[in-house]
Amino acid sequence: MTPGEDKTIPETRRETGDESREPNSSIPPSTLGARPSTVLTAPALTVRRLSVFFGDNQALKNTSLDIAARAVTAIIGPSGCGKSTFLRALNRMHELTPEARVKGEIRLFGEDIYARNVESVTVRRRIGMVFQKSNPFPTMSVVENVTVGLRLNGIHNRKLLAERTELSLRMAALWDEVKDRLHAPAISLSGGQQQRLCIARALAVQPEVLLMDEPASALDPLATAKIEDLILELKKDYTIVIVTHNMQQAARMSDYTAFFYLGELVEFGPTAKIFTSPSQKRTEDYVTGRFG
């Protein structure tokens, strides 16, 4: 998708039988465990002139920013300002929504994720998502939840699945709590444990970017602290973009902060600057609690 092109998301973009696609994708199928060779001074995600529409309603307006690799970028703003709309555009989640249209360009380490010959499933392997409400598969066990993505990608080697299960649960700071009940139903875990299980499930396919839509909003303070500690640990290896309503959380955990208001990106920069000396009056008013 070229900059400025109005891209209505057609049904055929979600079907394997779209004969208009070129045989080779500009984003090759993700090799599990691979990491981009791009120098880390380059941004992980480059967003240019991004707009999102739902029918006649424009939810996001002409947004441009660079998201740093192996860092935490917080997206803040009042309810309905376009935070989650922006986040979901980063891995083509809007293709699942009728009447969604996207304009602009998003590149993952230089590769256009909306190119016509790029499969959405490939993008979502490379850019994982953790939602606001923990959503483990209720009929699956803990271990089945972790490995479901691997199995869908054709990995059935028991030794590899077991290794990836332990690695992912350790990375999600959950292994010690569930190692003796891996075959218990996932819904038997506490709310905080379920959310960390969902993070482990996303990590199991080894994405390059992890998107989090208010991952701790429904958790108690202790569970929230564990999620925050986990995010700070994960940023050593992953690029993380997190939507949050919690100003203290954004200030504590993020390296960069983007403030959205009424569908527009008002200000973006290092978190310390956004919270101590913002350039825009609206940013100052929001982070100091004068509105929102």
Buried (B, 14 or more C-beta within 10 A) or exposed (E): BEEEEEBEBEEEBBEEEBEEBEEEBEBEEBEBEEEBEBEEEEBBBBBBBBBBBBEEEBBBBBBBBBBBBBBBBBBBBBEEBBBBBBBBBBBBBBBEEEEBBBBBBBBBBEBBBBBBBBBBBBBBBBBBBBBBEBBBBEEBBBBBBBBBBBEEBEBEEEEEBEEBBBBBBBBBBBBEBBEEEBEEBBBEBEEBBBBBBBBBBBBBBBBBBBBBBBBBBBBEEEBBBBBBEBBBEBBEBBBBBBBBBBBEBBBBBBBBBBBBBEBBBBBBBEBEBBBEEBEEEBBBBBBEEEEB
